[in-house]
Amino acid sequence: MLSEEQVASYRENGYIIESEVFTHEESDEFIDYMLKLKNGEIVIDGFSKREDDGRHRTMNQHFWDPRARSLLLDKRLGESIAQCFGEPGCGIQTMFFFEGSQQGRHQDNYYLPQCMSAWVAFEDVSLRNGTIGVQKGSHKGHMVSAKELDHPHGQDFSIGGRYSDAVIDVHEENARNGMEDVVVIAKKGDVVFFDGTTIHQGLPIEEPGSSRFVMANHYIRSSSIETWPYPDWPIYTFDGELIIEGEFDPEKSPNRYVEKST
């Protein structure tokens, strides 16, 4: 669990690094599992592969994979998330990265309103293999919305929406804030928790092609379930209960793939 000082730091700065949440053995086992999934040694029923955009990641793997779902709902994460939220959280999304993303500055709440992230490092992550940079304290600032950008989806942040227009505005917001950009250095087994409004980005990779095994999990407050804008999106409590208000068809979801490294 986080200390009172860590929780206060999270609320002040918009992020916190919790050290050694997962053991080296747990990290190695999950990396081995993901590599076997990627090369086809392990096949998950209903989980397809795509090799189209070179992002080297899986998206929402937990919909089909009990092992990924177990990681999303790990009790150690649940305790810290509840402390950060001030109430229990619920799991809504997983992304596993085989390599650094180098994604531009963004705010996760654009995609997943009212969320926070648990960014799990399964190996040492630094500038060498493409870590993330966070703008310290930016969670207290402006949240860029699709509506103000005249996005075709308006306030309906649909799964198929695109963030490209917002990235420019987030860069400008980052400059206006005048807040410190922090390079996150995470050790194997560490977890970075950050607020969904915190501006962050994937930094350049000093050694292109190097691995960066990270699982980015996303959560919402349990009290946010009724106002969650996607009524057919699976939501899990940390007790493993599946909450779906509508009818979810994973076969129609565009966010289910393992991408192949080149």
C-alpha positions as a printed NumPy array, in Angstrom:
array([[  0.   ,   0.   ,   0.   ],
       [  1.023,   3.601,  -0.523],
       [  2.087,   5.706,   2.422],
       [  0.194,   8.856,   3.35 ],
       [  3.101,  10.85 ,   1.9  ],
       [  2.858,   8.979,  -1.417],
       [ -0.881,   9.548,  -1.671],
       [ -0.368,  13.245,  -0.937],
       [  2.338,  13.356,  -3.622],
       [  0.01 ,  11.682,  -6.133],
       [ -2.706,  14.235,  -5.499],
       [ -0.26 ,  17.125,  -5.69 ],
       [  1.773,  16.014,  -8.715],
       [ -0.648,  13.819, -10.681],
       [  1.56 ,  10.721, -10.571],
       [  3.514,   8.475,  -8.202],
       [  5.973,   5.598,  -8.639],
       [  5.476,   2.638,  -6.312],
       [  8.585,   0.475,  -6.153],
       [  8.765,  -3.326,  -6.362],
       [  5.05 ,  -4.039,  -6.541],
       [  5.776,  -7.14 ,  -8.629],
       [  8.716,  -9.474,  -8.099],
       [ 11.369, -10.104, -10.73 ],
       [ 10.094, -13.672, -11.028],
       [  6.527, -12.506, -11.7  ],
       [  7.815, -10.002, -14.249],
       [  9.922, -12.585, -16.08 ],
       [  7.044, -15.075, -16.169],
       [  4.668, -12.533, -17.689],
       [  7.212, -11.426, -20.284],
       [  7.746, -15.064, -21.283],
       [  3.987, -15.538, -21.55 ],
       [  3.571, -12.464, -23.766],
       [  6.411, -13.455, -26.083],
       [  4.878, -16.901, -26.526],
       [  1.518, -15.282, -27.305],
       [  3.186, -13.027, -29.829],
       [  5.022, -15.783, -31.703],
       [  2.03 , -18.107, -31.722],
       [  3.161, -20.659, -29.122],
       [  0.109, -19.653, -27.09 ],
       [ -3.277, -19.094, -28.735],
       [ -6.203, -17.437, -26.956],
       [ -9.64 , -18.347, -28.232],
       [-11.321, -15.287, -29.744],
       [ -8.189, -13.118, -29.616],
       [ -6.924, -12.278, -33.09 ],
       [ -3.618, -10.968, -34.442],
       [ -3.142,  -7.931, -36.635],
       [  0.109,  -6.684, -38.087],
       [ -0.975,  -3.419, -39.605],
       [  0.313,  -0.336, -37.792],
       [  3.593,  -1.309, -36.135],
       [  2.734,  -0.218, -32.609],
       [  3.865,  -3.518, -31.103],
       [  1.154,  -3.804, -28.498],
       [ -2.003,  -5.622, -27.46 ],
       [ -5.233,  -3.798, -26.721],
       [ -7.881,  -4.927, -24.239],
       [ -6.338,  -8.369, -24.031],
       [ -8.151,  -8.964, -20.749],
       [-11.475,  -9.306, -22.616],
       [-10.281, -12.736, -23.76 ],
       [ -7.279, -13.61 , -21.61 ],
       [ -7.76 , -14.602, -17.941],
       [ -4.072, -14.014, -17.26 ],
       [ -4.199, -10.404, -18.471],
       [ -7.447,  -9.937, -16.544],
       [ -5.781, -11.272, -13.405],
       [ -3.051,  -8.662, -13.792],
       [ -5.605,  -5.892, -14.319],
       [ -7.366,  -6.929, -11.104],
       [ -4.29 ,  -7.706,  -8.993],
       [ -5.133,  -6.871,  -5.387],
       [ -1.841,  -5.008,  -4.911],
       [ -2.841,  -2.59 ,  -7.634],
       [ -6.359,  -2.363,  -6.263],
       [ -5.159,  -1.209,  -2.843],
       [ -3.058,   1.635,  -4.244],
       [ -5.731,   2.666,  -6.75 ],
       [ -8.332,   2.86 ,  -3.989],
       [ -5.991,   5.104,  -2.02 ],
       [ -5.447,   7.407,  -5.004],
       [ -9.145,   7.552,  -5.865],
       [-10.293,   7.729,  -2.275],
       [-12.65 ,   4.838,  -3.045],
       [-12.476,   1.415,  -4.755],
       [-11.633,   1.349,  -8.449],
       [-12.832,  -0.834, -11.325],
       [-10.769,  -2.146, -14.255],
       [-11.721,  -1.   , -17.76 ],
       [ -8.745,  -1.343, -20.134],
       [ -5.395,  -3.052, -20.716],
       [ -2.568,  -2.315, -23.145],
       [  0.636,  -4.357, -23.233],
       [  3.62 ,  -2.765, -24.983],
       [  6.479,  -4.831, -26.397],
       [  8.343,  -1.628, -27.309],
       [  8.168,   2.077, -26.517],
       [  5.246,   3.913, -28.102],
       [  6.723,   7.414, -28.624],
       [  3.132,   8.675, -28.553],
       [  2.725,  12.457, -28.474],
       [  1.537,  14.333, -25.417],
       [ -1.98 ,  13.37 , -24.442],
       [ -4.439,  12.946, -21.588],
       [ -5.974,   9.52 , -21.047],
       [ -9.29 ,  11.04 , -20.02 ],
       [ -9.846,  12.055, -23.634],
       [-10.254,   8.37 , -24.466],
       [-11.446,   7.042, -21.12 ],
       [-13.228,   9.743, -19.095],
       [-12.716,   9.781, -15.305],
       [ -9.854,   7.281, -15.416],
       [ -6.452,   6.74 , -13.847],
       [ -3.611,   4.502, -15.02 ],
       [ -1.371,   1.872, -13.472],
       [  1.686,   1.593, -15.752],
       [  3.431,  -1.669, -14.824],
       [  7.113,  -2.008, -15.786],
       [  8.166,  -5.642, -16.283],
       [ 11.737,  -4.599, -17.033],
       [ 13.874,  -1.542, -16.287],
       [ 12.512,   1.383, -18.295],
       [ 14.533,   4.49 , -19.093],
       [ 15.393,   6.761, -22.007],
       [ 17.282,   3.825, -23.508],
       [ 14.118,   1.881, -24.369],
       [ 11.565,   4.683, -24.507],
       [ 10.061,   5.624, -21.181],
       [  7.291,   8.158, -20.617],
       [  7.483,  11.803, -19.627],
       [  4.809,  13.358, -17.415],
       [  4.019,  17.   , -16.821],
       [  4.073,  17.301, -13.077],
       [  0.898,  18.887, -11.716],
       [ -0.878,  19.132, -15.074],
       [ -3.835,  17.122, -13.715],
       [ -4.949,  20.318, -11.99 ],
       [ -5.117,  22.146, -15.3  ],
       [ -7.288,  22.067, -18.379],
       [ -8.715,  18.852, -19.8  ],
       [ -8.755,  19.005, -23.618],
       [-12.098,  17.698, -24.882],
       [-13.353,  16.499, -28.236],
       [-16.174,  19.029, -28.07 ],
       [-13.923,  22.08 , -27.956],
       [-11.925,  20.713, -30.894],
       [-15.102,  20.342, -32.949],
       [-14.455,  16.614, -33.049],
       [-17.09 ,  14.768, -35.129],
       [-17.991,  12.646, -32.097],
       [-18.524,  15.664, -29.834],
       [-18.638,  14.598, -26.205],
       [-19.189,  10.987, -27.251],
       [-15.579,   9.82 , -26.947],
       [-16.212,   6.778, -29.084],
       [-13.837,   3.834, -29.326],
       [-13.19 ,   4.704, -32.951],
       [-12.348,   8.351, -32.19 ],
       [ -8.938,   9.813, -33.027],
       [ -6.762,  12.044, -30.869],
       [ -4.558,  13.575, -33.597],
       [ -6.291,  16.966, -33.532],
       [ -6.125,  17.112, -29.76 ],
       [ -2.402,  16.333, -29.599],
       [ -1.59 ,  19.786, -31.011],
       [ -3.753,  21.466, -28.412],
       [ -2.259,  19.356, -25.611],
       [  1.244,  20.406, -26.696],
       [  0.12 ,  24.026, -26.446],
       [ -1.51 ,  23.377, -23.078],
       [  1.724,  21.771, -21.893],
       [  3.659,  24.926, -22.844],
       [  1.095,  27.23 , -21.241],
       [  1.206,  25.338, -17.975],
       [  4.885,  26.069, -17.452],
       [  5.107,  22.962, -15.278],
       [  8.041,  20.599, -14.963],
       [  8.354,  17.736, -17.45 ],
       [  9.566,  14.666, -15.578],
       [ 11.335,  11.722, -17.22 ],
       [ 10.002,   8.571, -15.549],
       [ 12.685,   6.049, -14.626],
       [ 11.093,   2.779, -13.523],
       [ 12.759,  -0.364, -12.288],
       [ 11.595,  -3.891, -12.977],
       [  8.416,  -4.529, -10.972],
       [  7.666,  -0.839, -10.339],
       [  4.253,   0.681, -11.047],
       [  3.623,   4.275, -12.132],
       [  0.185,   5.533, -11.149],
       [ -1.053,   8.678, -12.847],
       [ -4.226,  10.7  , -13.126],
       [ -6.198,  10.585, -16.367],
       [ -5.84 ,  14.346, -16.836],
       [ -2.057,  14.321, -16.35 ],
       [ -0.332,  15.284, -19.599],
       [  2.183,  12.622, -20.602],
       [  3.953,  11.261, -23.664],
       [  6.107,   8.412, -24.936],
       [  9.675,   9.718, -25.146],
       [ 12.133,   8.997, -27.986],
       [ 13.872,   5.608, -27.904],
       [ 17.657,   5.945, -27.628],
       [ 18.182,   2.333, -28.737],
       [ 15.599,   1.663, -31.489],
       [ 14.302,  -1.899, -31.488],
       [ 14.952,  -2.415, -27.779],
       [ 12.198,  -4.062, -25.781],
       [ 10.048,  -2.164, -23.325],
       [  7.708,  -4.633, -21.671],
       [  4.996,  -2.591, -19.968],
       [  1.328,  -3.166, -19.202],
       [ -0.78 ,   0.009, -19.001],
       [ -3.972,  -0.698, -17.052],
       [ -6.803,   1.807, -16.726],
       [ -9.422,   2.181, -14.022],
       [-12.403,   4.298, -13.05 ],
       [-13.93 ,   4.977,  -9.64 ],
       [-16.642,   2.549,  -8.596],
       [-18.945,   5.548,  -8.143],
       [-18.41 ,   6.461, -11.827],
       [-19.987,   3.319, -13.249],
       [-23.43 ,   4.87 , -13.695],
       [-22.014,   7.86 , -15.6  ],
       [-19.499,   5.858, -17.683],
       [-20.239,   6.88 , -21.312],
       [-19.888,   3.386, -22.835],
       [-22.783,   1.284, -21.509],
       [-21.653,  -1.82 , -23.408],
       [-18.019,  -1.685, -22.221],
       [-16.954,  -4.457, -19.794],
       [-16.147,  -3.155, -16.315],
       [-14.554,  -5.384, -13.667],
       [-14.482,  -4.953,  -9.915],
       [-11.391,  -6.1  ,  -8.037],
       [-13.472,  -9.019,  -6.775],
       [-13.674, -10.233, -10.373],
       [-17.307,  -9.273, -10.925],
       [-18.093,  -8.351, -14.529],
       [-20.396,  -5.371, -14.914],
       [-21.955,  -4.777, -18.343],
       [-25.033,  -2.568, -18.54 ],
       [-25.546,  -3.235, -22.259],
       [-24.69 ,  -6.038, -24.64 ],
       [-21.   ,  -6.139, -25.539],
       [-19.862,  -7.997, -28.649],
       [-16.049,  -8.425, -28.547],
       [-16.037,  -9.719, -32.114],
       [-17.022,  -6.229, -33.286],
       [-14.435,  -4.399, -31.183],
       [-11.658,  -2.759, -33.246],
       [ -9.305,  -2.86 , -30.278],
       [ -8.328,  -6.517, -30.087],
       [ -4.97 ,  -7.394, -31.522],
       [ -1.398,  -8.427, -31.003],
       [  0.961,  -6.573, -33.273],
       [  4.095,  -8.105, -34.666],
       [  7.522,  -6.56 , -34.216],
       [  9.614,  -6.002, -37.299]])
